[in-house]
Amino acid sequence: MFGIPEAAGGKVFLRGRSPIFWLLFITTLYLILTVPESFAEATQNLFSGLVDFLRATRRYFEQLSS
């Protein structure tokens, strides 16, 4: 009745989520609210590592094809 209407995705978002999702969601919110600088740094490191991995993968397949 109160809250986000179903048409806006209110109950659809909450329905059918696994415990792992809720664990990660609550942990992420906690870290954002308590230590935002550390969370931002960790996120930056994660994306930097992902980009490095993708570049290394591209180089690997470029070497295979040449």
C-alpha positions as CSV (number, residue, x, y, z in Angstrom):
1,M,0.0,0.0,0.0
2,F,2.7,2.5,1.0
3,G,6.1,2.7,-0.6
4,I,7.1,2.2,-4.2
5,P,4.2,1.2,-6.5
6,E,4.5,-2.1,-8.3
7,A,4.5,-0.4,-11.7
8,A,7.7,1.4,-10.6
9,G,9.4,-1.9,-9.7
10,G,8.7,-1.8,-5.9
11,K,7.8,-5.4,-5.1
12,V,9.4,-6.9,-8.2
13,F,12.8,-5.9,-6.9
14,L,12.3,-7.5,-3.6
15,R,10.8,-10.7,-4.9
16,G,13.0,-13.8,-5.6
17,R,16.4,-12.5,-4.4
18,S,18.8,-15.0,-3.1
19,P,20.5,-14.8,0.4
20,I,23.9,-14.1,-1.3
21,F,22.4,-11.1,-3.1
22,W,21.1,-9.7,0.2
23,L,24.4,-10.4,1.9
24,L,26.3,-8.5,-0.8
25,F,23.7,-5.7,-0.9
26,I,23.7,-5.1,2.8
27,T,27.5,-5.3,3.0
28,T,27.9,-2.8,0.2
29,L,25.5,-0.4,1.7
30,Y,27.3,-0.7,5.1
31,L,30.7,0.0,3.5
32,I,29.4,2.9,1.5
33,L,27.9,4.5,4.6
34,T,30.7,3.8,7.1
35,V,34.0,4.1,5.0
36,P,33.2,5.7,1.7
37,E,36.8,6.6,0.9
38,S,38.0,3.0,1.3
39,F,35.0,1.7,-0.6
40,A,35.8,4.1,-3.5
41,E,39.4,3.1,-3.5
42,A,38.5,-0.6,-3.5
43,T,36.1,-0.1,-6.3
44,Q,38.7,1.8,-8.3
45,N,41.2,-1.0,-7.8
46,L,38.6,-3.6,-8.8
47,F,37.8,-1.8,-12.1
48,S,41.5,-1.2,-12.8
49,G,42.2,-4.9,-12.3
50,L,39.3,-5.8,-14.6
51,V,40.6,-3.5,-17.3
52,D,44.1,-5.0,-17.0
53,F,42.7,-8.5,-17.2
54,L,40.7,-7.6,-20.4
55,R,43.8,-6.0,-22.0
56,A,45.9,-9.1,-21.2
57,T,43.2,-11.3,-22.6
58,R,43.0,-9.2,-25.8
59,R,46.8,-9.4,-26.2
60,Y,46.8,-13.2,-25.6
61,F,44.2,-13.7,-28.4
62,E,46.0,-11.3,-30.7
63,Q,49.1,-13.3,-30.3
64,L,47.2,-16.5,-31.1
65,S,45.8,-15.1,-34.3
66,S,49.1,-13.8,-35.6
